[in-house]
Amino acid sequence: MEFFQVQSVKRMRELIEEYVPSQRMTEDVLLSCAQGRTLAKDVKSREDVPAFSRSTVDGYALKAADTYGAGEAMPAFLNDAGAVEMGKAASIKVRPGEAVYVPTGAMIPEGADAVVMIEDAEMFDDLLTVMKPAAKNENIIWRGEDCEKDGILFKAGRVIRPQEAGTLASLGITEINVYRQPVIGYLSSGDEIVPYDTPSLQEGEIRDVNGVTIPAMIEAMGGKSEISEIAKDERNDYLAKASALFERCDMVILSGGSSVGTKDFTTEVMTSLGDQNPGMLVHGLSVKPGKPTIFAVSSNKPVLGLPGHPGSAMVIFQMFGKSIIARLLGQTQASSFTTTATVSQNIPSSPGRTDFIRVTLDTETAVPKAVPVLGKSGLVKTLVKSDGLLEIEEQKEGVLQGETVTVHYFI
């Protein structure tokens, strides 16, 4: 057997965009259960956010023009016009030459256009001494500044994080419409693979690492994982377990049995699932690590065959599995968050393939520095030590020290 449909990383990404359907099934969930879910509809603001103009500091609301030129040697003097209480409407109007005390979060009284911090002023009887000028709009959040009433607060495709949930809570929104969580089936294969909770190994046996790491990455993405029993290197057993997942799940991930060997049934199994329209799209990827990667779409369901090696499997899932699941989640945001960094040293590469180098990120410099994690690529501990993957594109012969590169963060 040979890899008969080897594709580039660029083409793999194009195929995912072209053939993996974007999620369309939706459901309503309580805001308290919405963490990590993806909005299926735009959310409009029911009211101005914030609902009233408020101070961001403890200080004095005033007209900024009254403080221009103020300093410790020649302060500005303003008349005390009262105070605004927390949780109550500001009934006082600020006139030229006046100031009103406002605590943090209190309503800004009419006529004020700035707040001077309390530490930059001092009250003597009914006279406020201001030792520092205030700029117009300083220390004020104006009504509707976050979002105006009926304006789009969040667009469909946005993932709900704590900050989005908090914003929705501030509007009294208790329920939102989100895309349904896709169910991703996972199957490890191999006569040598045994469950990870096997207390003691027989000679030649290997605990199922991928059966823990890949489902964990699926869950971290926001999907639901369904894990099958390990398939033996026997066609009927492999096909039966893969078919059962294919019938129940929105996507199937197979690990092991995708390289060249007499007992590698992954290709045969994948071409037996569903209607094979369009069928096998990738059989081999011009990438290191992870060349024995297989990708197909059948009956509108993606099937991804990962290398059996835990390090390679995690890298391929990180770079491509995430992108597939992001589409199944209905996400419009990039599923693989990246940053730019400079390389700490020269790194050679072979043109004609894309290399993913494990790196740590030194953030103590103005621009993060990508430092390669030394060690054999087959060791899982090199992934544990890494912050992300540095991508060296296939047309390059490597990167030079100080060169700007793209680093893909791990989940």
C-alpha positions as CSV (number, residue, x, y, z in Angstrom):
1,M,0.0,0.0,0.0
2,E,1.2,3.5,-0.8
3,F,-0.1,7.0,0.2
4,F,-2.1,7.6,-3.0
5,Q,-3.6,11.0,-2.4
6,V,-0.9,13.1,-0.6
7,Q,-2.0,16.7,-0.1
8,S,-0.3,19.8,1.1
9,V,-1.3,21.6,4.4
10,K,-2.8,24.4,2.3
11,R,-4.9,22.0,0.3
12,M,-6.1,20.1,3.4
13,R,-7.4,23.4,4.8
14,E,-9.1,24.2,1.6
15,L,-10.8,20.7,1.6
16,I,-12.1,21.3,5.1
17,E,-13.6,24.6,4.1
18,E,-15.1,23.1,0.9
19,Y,-16.5,19.8,2.1
20,V,-17.2,20.0,5.9
21,P,-20.7,21.3,6.4
22,S,-21.2,24.1,8.8
23,Q,-23.6,23.5,11.7
24,R,-27.2,24.4,11.2
25,M,-29.2,22.6,14.0
26,T,-29.9,24.9,17.0
27,E,-31.3,24.8,20.5
28,D,-32.1,27.2,23.3
29,V,-30.1,27.0,26.4
30,L,-30.0,28.8,29.7
31,L,-27.3,31.5,30.0
32,S,-26.0,29.6,33.0
33,C,-25.3,26.6,30.8
34,A,-24.0,28.6,27.8
35,Q,-20.2,28.5,28.5
36,G,-18.3,27.5,25.4
37,R,-21.4,27.3,23.2
38,T,-21.7,29.1,19.8
39,L,-24.4,31.7,19.1
40,A,-26.8,30.7,16.3
41,K,-28.4,34.1,16.0
42,D,-27.3,37.6,16.4
43,V,-28.1,39.0,19.8
44,K,-29.5,42.5,19.9
45,S,-29.3,44.8,22.9
46,R,-32.6,45.3,24.6
47,E,-31.4,48.6,26.1
48,D,-28.5,51.0,26.1
49,V,-25.4,49.5,27.7
50,P,-24.7,50.9,30.1
51,A,-28.2,52.2,30.9
52,F,-26.9,55.4,32.3
53,S,-23.7,57.4,32.2
54,R,-21.5,56.5,35.2
55,S,-18.2,57.3,36.8
56,T,-15.3,54.8,36.7
57,V,-13.6,56.3,39.8
58,D,-14.4,57.9,43.1
59,G,-14.1,61.6,42.4
60,Y,-15.9,64.8,41.4
61,A,-18.0,65.3,38.3
62,L,-17.4,68.7,36.7
63,K,-16.9,70.5,33.4
64,A,-13.5,69.7,32.1
65,A,-13.0,73.3,30.9
66,D,-13.0,74.5,34.5
67,T,-9.8,72.5,35.2
68,Y,-7.7,73.4,32.2
69,G,-4.3,74.7,33.3
70,A,-4.8,73.5,36.8
71,G,-1.7,72.3,38.7
72,E,-0.3,72.1,42.3
73,A,1.2,75.5,42.0
74,M,-2.0,77.0,40.6
75,P,-5.0,74.8,41.3
76,A,-8.6,75.3,40.0
77,F,-11.3,76.2,42.5
78,L,-14.8,75.0,42.2
79,N,-17.9,75.2,44.4
80,D,-19.2,72.1,46.0
81,A,-22.7,71.4,44.5
82,G,-23.5,68.2,46.5
83,A,-23.1,64.4,45.9
84,V,-24.7,61.6,44.0
85,E,-25.7,58.5,45.9
86,M,-25.1,55.0,44.6
87,G,-28.1,53.3,43.1
88,K,-30.0,56.6,42.8
89,A,-30.7,59.0,40.0
90,A,-28.5,62.2,39.8
91,S,-30.9,65.0,40.4
92,I,-28.2,67.7,40.6
93,K,-27.2,69.7,37.5
94,V,-23.5,70.8,37.2
95,R,-23.1,74.4,36.2
96,P,-19.8,76.2,35.3
97,G,-17.6,76.5,38.3
98,E,-19.3,73.6,40.2
99,A,-18.4,70.0,41.1
100,V,-20.4,67.1,42.4
101,Y,-19.0,64.1,44.3
102,V,-19.6,60.7,42.6
103,P,-18.5,57.3,43.8
104,T,-17.4,54.6,41.4
105,G,-20.4,53.4,39.4
106,A,-22.7,56.3,40.3
107,M,-24.7,58.2,37.7
108,I,-23.1,61.3,36.1
109,P,-25.1,64.4,36.8
110,E,-26.4,66.5,33.9
111,G,-23.9,69.1,32.7
112,A,-20.7,67.2,33.7
113,D,-18.4,66.0,31.0
114,A,-15.5,64.7,33.1
115,V,-14.6,63.2,36.5
116,V,-11.5,64.2,38.4
117,M,-10.1,61.5,40.7
118,I,-10.5,62.1,44.4
119,E,-6.7,61.9,44.9
120,D,-6.3,64.8,42.5
121,A,-8.5,67.1,44.4
122,E,-9.2,68.3,48.0
123,M,-12.3,69.7,49.6
124,F,-12.0,72.6,52.0
125,D,-15.4,73.5,53.4
126,D,-17.6,74.2,50.3
127,L,-14.6,74.8,48.0
128,L,-13.0,72.0,45.9
129,T,-9.3,72.5,45.0
130,V,-8.3,70.6,41.8
131,M,-4.6,70.0,41.3
132,K,-4.7,68.2,38.0
133,P,-6.6,69.1,34.8
134,A,-9.3,66.6,33.5
135,A,-9.8,65.9,29.9
136,K,-13.3,65.8,28.4
137,N,-14.9,62.4,28.9
138,E,-12.2,61.4,31.3
139,N,-13.3,58.7,33.8
140,I,-16.8,58.4,32.4
141,I,-18.6,55.6,30.6
142,W,-21.4,57.2,28.7
143,R,-24.9,55.7,28.3
144,G,-24.9,53.3,25.3
145,E,-21.1,53.4,24.9
146,D,-20.9,49.6,25.1
147,C,-23.9,49.1,22.9
148,E,-27.0,51.2,21.9
149,K,-30.5,49.8,22.2
150,D,-31.4,47.5,19.3
151,G,-27.8,47.4,18.2
152,I,-26.1,44.1,17.5
153,L,-24.3,43.0,20.7
154,F,-22.9,39.7,19.4
155,K,-23.1,38.2,16.0
156,A,-24.0,34.6,15.2
157,G,-20.9,32.4,15.3
158,R,-19.4,33.9,18.4
159,V,-18.3,31.6,21.2
160,I,-19.7,32.4,24.6
161,R,-17.0,33.0,27.1
162,P,-17.4,34.4,30.7
163,Q,-17.1,38.0,29.4
164,E,-19.9,37.5,26.8
165,A,-22.0,35.7,29.4
166,G,-21.5,38.6,31.8
167,T,-22.6,41.1,29.2
168,L,-25.7,39.1,28.4
169,A,-26.5,38.9,32.1
170,S,-26.2,42.7,32.5
171,L,-29.1,42.9,30.0
172,G,-31.2,40.4,31.8
173,I,-31.0,37.8,29.0
174,T,-31.5,34.4,30.6
175,E,-31.7,32.2,27.5
176,I,-29.9,32.2,24.1
177,N,-30.1,30.3,20.9
178,V,-27.0,28.3,20.1
179,Y,-25.8,25.6,17.7
180,R,-26.2,22.0,18.9
181,Q,-23.1,20.4,20.2
182,P,-21.8,17.9,17.6
183,V,-21.1,14.4,18.8
184,I,-17.6,13.2,17.7
185,G,-17.0,9.5,17.8
186,Y,-13.5,8.3,18.6
187,L,-11.9,4.9,17.9
188,S,-8.4,3.6,18.7
189,S,-7.2,0.5,16.9
190,G,-4.3,-1.9,17.2
191,D,-3.6,-5.3,18.8
192,E,-1.0,-3.7,21.0
193,I,-3.3,-1.0,22.4
194,V,-5.0,-1.7,25.7
195,P,-7.2,0.5,27.9
196,Y,-5.3,3.3,29.7
197,D,-6.5,2.0,33.1
198,T,-4.9,-1.4,32.6
199,P,-2.9,-1.8,35.8
200,S,0.0,-3.9,34.5
201,L,1.1,-4.3,30.9
202,Q,2.1,-7.5,29.1
203,E,5.2,-7.3,27.0
204,G,4.5,-5.4,23.8
205,E,1.3,-3.7,25.1
206,I,0.8,0.0,25.1
207,R,-1.8,1.9,27.1
208,D,-4.3,4.0,25.0
209,V,-3.0,7.5,25.3
210,N,-4.9,8.8,22.3
211,G,-8.2,7.6,23.7
212,V,-7.7,10.1,26.5
213,T,-6.0,13.1,24.8
214,I,-8.2,13.3,21.6
215,P,-11.5,13.1,23.4
216,A,-10.2,15.7,25.9
217,M,-9.4,18.0,23.0
218,I,-12.8,17.4,21.5
219,E,-14.5,18.4,24.8
220,A,-12.2,21.5,25.1
221,M,-13.4,22.6,21.7
222,G,-17.0,22.4,22.8
223,G,-18.0,19.1,21.2
224,K,-19.2,15.9,22.8
225,S,-17.1,12.8,22.6
226,E,-18.3,9.2,22.3
227,I,-15.4,6.7,22.8
228,S,-15.6,3.3,21.4
229,E,-13.9,0.1,22.7
230,I,-10.5,-0.4,21.1
231,A,-10.6,-2.1,17.7
232,K,-8.3,-5.1,17.0
233,D,-6.3,-5.4,13.9
234,E,-9.0,-7.4,12.3
235,R,-11.1,-6.0,9.5
236,N,-14.6,-7.0,10.6
237,D,-14.1,-5.9,14.2
238,Y,-12.6,-2.5,13.1
239,L,-15.4,-2.0,10.5
240,A,-18.2,-2.9,13.0
241,K,-16.9,-0.5,15.7
242,A,-16.3,2.3,13.1
243,S,-19.7,1.8,11.5
244,A,-21.5,2.0,14.9
245,L,-19.9,5.3,15.6
246,F,-20.6,6.6,12.1
247,E,-24.3,5.9,12.5
248,R,-24.6,7.7,15.8
249,C,-22.1,10.6,15.5
250,D,-21.6,13.8,13.5
251,M,-17.9,13.0,12.9
252,V,-15.7,10.0,13.4
253,I,-12.0,10.1,14.3
254,L,-9.9,7.0,13.9
255,S,-6.4,6.6,15.4
256,G,-3.9,4.1,14.3
257,G,-3.7,1.9,11.3
258,S,-3.3,4.7,8.9
259,S,0.3,4.1,7.9
260,V,1.7,1.6,5.4
261,G,1.4,-2.0,6.7
262,T,-0.2,-5.3,6.0
263,K,-2.7,-4.9,8.9
264,D,-3.7,-1.3,8.2
265,F,-7.4,-1.3,7.6
266,T,-8.2,2.4,8.1
267,T,-8.4,3.2,4.4
268,E,-10.6,0.2,3.7
269,V,-12.9,0.9,6.6
270,M,-13.2,4.6,5.7
271,T,-14.2,3.7,2.1
272,S,-16.9,1.5,3.5
273,L,-18.7,4.2,5.6
274,G,-21.7,6.1,4.2
275,D,-22.4,7.0,0.6
276,Q,-18.8,8.0,-0.2
277,N,-19.8,11.3,-1.6
278,P,-17.2,12.8,-2.1
279,G,-15.3,10.0,-0.2
280,M,-11.6,9.9,0.3
281,L,-10.0,13.3,0.0
282,V,-6.6,13.0,1.6
283,H,-4.5,9.8,2.0
284,G,-1.2,11.2,3.3
285,L,-0.2,14.7,4.2
286,S,3.0,16.5,3.3
287,V,3.7,17.4,6.9
288,K,6.0,16.5,9.8
289,P,4.9,15.0,12.1
290,G,1.8,13.3,10.8
291,K,2.2,12.2,7.2
292,P,0.0,9.1,7.7
293,T,-3.1,11.3,8.0
294,I,-6.3,10.4,6.2
295,F,-9.4,12.5,5.6
296,A,-12.7,11.7,4.0
297,V,-16.3,13.1,3.9
298,S,-19.1,10.6,3.4
299,S,-22.9,11.1,3.9
300,N,-22.1,14.7,4.9
301,K,-19.9,13.5,7.8
302,P,-16.2,14.1,8.1
303,V,-13.9,11.1,9.0
304,L,-10.4,11.8,10.1
305,G,-7.7,9.2,10.4
306,L,-5.0,10.2,12.8
307,P,-1.5,8.6,13.1
308,G,-1.3,6.2,16.0
309,H,1.6,7.9,17.6
310,P,0.3,10.1,20.5
311,G,2.6,13.1,19.6
312,S,1.7,13.0,15.9
313,A,-2.0,12.5,16.7
314,M,-2.2,15.5,18.9
315,V,-0.4,17.7,16.4
316,I,-2.7,16.7,13.5
317,F,-5.8,17.2,15.7
318,Q,-4.5,20.6,16.8
319,M,-3.9,21.8,13.3
320,F,-6.9,20.2,11.4
321,G,-9.2,18.4,13.8
322,K,-9.9,21.7,15.5
323,S,-10.8,23.3,12.2
324,I,-13.2,20.6,11.3
325,I,-15.0,20.6,14.7
326,A,-15.1,24.4,14.6
327,R,-17.3,24.2,11.4
328,L,-19.5,21.5,13.0
329,L,-19.9,23.9,16.0
330,G,-21.0,26.7,13.6
331,Q,-18.1,28.9,14.7
332,T,-17.0,31.9,12.6
333,Q,-14.0,32.6,14.8
334,A,-10.6,31.0,14.1
335,S,-10.5,27.7,15.8
336,S,-6.7,27.7,16.0
337,F,-5.6,30.8,17.8
338,T,-2.2,32.0,16.7
339,T,0.3,34.6,17.6
340,T,3.4,36.0,15.9
341,A,6.8,35.5,17.5
342,T,10.5,35.7,16.6
343,V,12.6,32.5,16.5
344,S,15.3,32.1,19.1
345,Q,17.6,30.1,16.8
346,N,18.0,28.8,13.2
347,I,15.7,25.9,12.5
348,P,16.3,23.8,9.4
349,S,13.4,22.3,7.4
350,S,12.9,20.2,4.2
351,P,11.2,22.0,1.4
352,G,8.1,20.2,0.0
353,R,6.5,19.6,3.4
354,T,5.2,21.7,6.3
355,D,7.0,21.3,9.6
356,F,5.3,21.9,12.9
357,I,7.9,22.6,15.6
358,R,7.0,22.4,19.3
359,V,8.0,25.6,21.0
360,T,7.7,27.5,24.3
361,L,6.9,31.2,24.2
362,D,9.2,33.6,26.1
363,T,6.9,36.6,26.7
364,E,9.4,38.7,28.6
365,T,10.4,40.5,25.4
366,A,8.4,43.1,23.5
367,V,7.6,40.5,20.8
368,P,7.2,36.9,22.1
369,K,10.2,34.6,21.4
370,A,9.6,31.1,20.1
371,V,12.1,28.7,21.7
372,P,12.2,25.1,20.3
373,V,11.5,22.3,22.7
374,L,14.5,20.0,22.4
375,G,14.0,16.3,22.5
376,K,12.8,13.4,20.3
377,S,9.6,14.3,18.5
378,G,8.2,10.9,19.5
379,L,8.2,11.9,23.2
380,V,4.9,13.0,24.6
381,K,6.7,15.1,27.3
382,T,7.9,17.5,24.6
383,L,4.2,18.3,24.0
384,V,3.7,18.8,27.8
385,K,6.6,21.4,27.8
386,S,5.3,23.2,24.7
387,D,3.0,26.3,24.4
388,G,2.3,25.8,20.8
389,L,3.5,24.8,17.3
390,L,5.7,26.9,15.1
391,E,4.7,26.4,11.4
392,I,7.4,26.3,8.8
393,E,5.7,26.4,5.4
394,E,6.5,23.8,2.8
395,Q,8.3,26.1,0.4
396,K,10.9,27.1,3.0
397,E,14.2,25.5,3.9
398,G,13.9,26.6,7.5
399,V,13.7,29.8,9.5
400,L,16.5,32.0,10.7
401,Q,17.2,33.4,14.2
402,G,15.1,36.5,14.7
403,E,12.7,35.8,11.9
404,T,9.0,36.4,12.5
405,V,6.9,33.2,12.5
406,T,3.4,32.0,13.2
407,V,2.8,30.0,16.3
408,H,-0.4,28.0,16.9
409,Y,-1.5,27.9,20.5
410,F,-2.4,24.5,21.9
411,I,-6.0,24.1,23.2
